[in-house]
Amino acid sequence: MPALNAHLASMPAGYLFREVANRISAYCRLHPDKPVISLGIGDVTRPLSPAVSRAMAEAALEMSTPEGFRGYGPDFGYPFLVRAIYKNLYEPRGITLSCDEIFVSDGAKTDTSGLQELLSPEARVAVTDPVYPVYIDSNAMAGRGGEYIDGVWSQVEYLPCKAENGFVPPLPSHYVDALYLCFPNNPTGVALTRKELQRYVDWALQNGVLIFYDAAYSAFITSPEVPRSIYECRGAKSCAIECGSFSKLAGFTGVRCGYTVVPRELFGGTLHRMWCRRLAAHSNGVSYPVQRAAEAVFTPEGRRDCKENIDYYMNNARIIRNELRSAGLQVYGGVDAPYVWLRTPHGMSGWDFLDHLLENAQVAGAPGEGFGPSGAGYFRLTAFNTAENTREAVRRICAAL
Ligand SMILES: *Cc1c(COP(=O)(O)O)cnc(C)c1O
C-alpha cells in the first residue's frame, strides 16, 4: 500500500441525501400508486433564461471560427465577467473592489472547499451548526477535524443555531483561526441583519480571525436590513473572504460558475497573494461559453428572467411558511432564502418525521440531523419545485399533522 491520506481514507460516509433517497424509493416500491413529492433536495428546477442559453450557444459557435477560437483563458476569469460581477453585485451597494480581487471559478463548492488550503494544518475552525457539510468535510480531509465521535468532529467548534437563539450563532468561545458563515443560511433559511453580521466582523478584526463568508443565497434576500455581501459591514475587507455563485442566482447548478472575493487589505496582501498562487496551480479557469453565459445573467433580459424565477421560488417559500405556521408548526426562514426550517412536531426526530410524512403525506424533506447535531428535531423543506407541487405537498403535510 502507498502511504495514503489517512484523514481522507477514514472520512465517515456522507449519507444524508442517499439515505433520504433510499427511504423514498423503499416507500415507492411498496406503494407504486402513490407518487411522492420531494421538497428535499437543494437544487433549482426552473430553466435558464433564454438570454443565458443564447450567450452560451453563441460563444460555443464563436469557438469554431478561426477568429473566435480561444484556448486557455485567464486563470482568474475573463475581464468581461469579472467586471460584470463587480458592476452588478458590488458597485451598486457602495462596495469598492478592484477587479483583480475577484476570482471566477466553476462554483462555490469548489471555492468554499478550497479556502481551507489557506490555513495551516493545525489551524482551528468554527462552523455554525447546522451547516452546509462542505466546510467541515474539506477541513476534516486536510486533518483539521480531530476525532469523529457521535457525528461531531472533536477539533471543530460548532456554534449552535437553534430556535432559542433565533438561529443566530454565538461567537466562538475557544481559540479559532477561521470562522465559516453562510447567510442567508442553508439549511435554516435564516438571514442576519447588517448589525448582527457586523458583530462577527468586529470580533474577527479584534481577534485576528479570518471569516469565510458564503453568500450563495444573496439574490433571495427580500429584507432591506439584510446585507447582500459581508463587505457591507465596516472593516470586512480586512478580515473576510466572500464566495458567491450563479447556481441559485441564475439556475447554474448544471452550468457551473461562481466567484470568490479576496481583498488585498486582508492581512497585508498575504492572502491575496496566496489565493492567486493557489488558483494558478489548481485551475486553468472556467470555459469561455460558461463565462459568456454568466455575463448574460446581467443583461436586462437575464436580470428579468432570474428575478422572475427567484420570485417564483420565494412565492413557494411563502406558501410553505404561511400554511405550515397556520397549521400550528414552528416554522423559520423562507423570507430571505428558499429554505423553510421547521421544528418537528411532538419532539419527533427529523428522521422519524420524514418516515411519518412519507407514510401519511407522500412528501419528503431533509431531516435536520443530517446537517449537524443542532439540527436534531428540525426538518428542511425547499422552495425548489413547481407551485402546484408545493401547494399539494403543503396541503398533504397539514392533513397528516
Ligand atoms: C448551493 C450552495 C452553494 C452553491 O454551490 P455551487 O458549487 O456554486 O453550485 C454554495 N453554498 C451553499 C451553502 C449552497 O447551498
The ligand as an SDF file (V2000), in Angstrom:
LIG
                    3D

 15 15  0  0  0  0  0  0  0  0999 V2000
  -25.9710   25.5740   -3.3670 C   0  0  0  0  0  0  0  0  0  0  0  0
  -24.9480   26.1210   -2.4610 C   0  0  0  0  0  0  0  0  0  0  0  0
  -23.7620   26.6390   -2.9680 C   0  0  0  0  0  0  0  0  0  0  0  0
  -23.5200   26.7090   -4.4530 C   0  0  0  0  0  0  0  0  0  0  0  0
  -22.5560   25.8240   -4.8330 O   0  0  0  0  0  0  0  0  0  0  0  0
  -22.1080   25.7690   -6.3460 P   0  0  0  0  0  0  0  0  0  0  0  0
  -20.8860   24.9070   -6.2890 O   0  0  0  0  0  0  0  0  0  0  0  0
  -21.7950   27.1660   -6.7710 O   0  0  0  0  0  0  0  0  0  0  0  0
  -23.2150   25.1510   -7.1270 O   0  0  0  0  0  0  0  0  0  0  0  0
  -22.8300   27.1630   -2.0890 C   0  0  0  0  0  0  0  0  0  0  0  0
  -23.0520   27.1950   -0.7630 N   0  0  0  0  0  0  0  0  0  0  0  0
  -24.1910   26.7310   -0.2450 C   0  0  0  0  0  0  0  0  0  0  0  0
  -24.4160   26.8260    1.2120 C   0  0  0  0  0  0  0  0  0  0  0  0
  -25.1640   26.1680   -1.0750 C   0  0  0  0  0  0  0  0  0  0  0  0
  -26.2880   25.6960   -0.5330 O   0  0  0  0  0  0  0  0  0  0  0  0
  1  2  1  0
  2  3  1  0
  2 14  2  0
  3  4  1  0
  3 10  2  0
  4  5  1  0
  5  6  1  0
  6  7  2  0
  6  8  1  0
  6  9  1  0
 10 11  1  0
 11 12  2  0
 12 13  1  0
 12 14  1  0
 14 15  1  0
M  END
$$$$
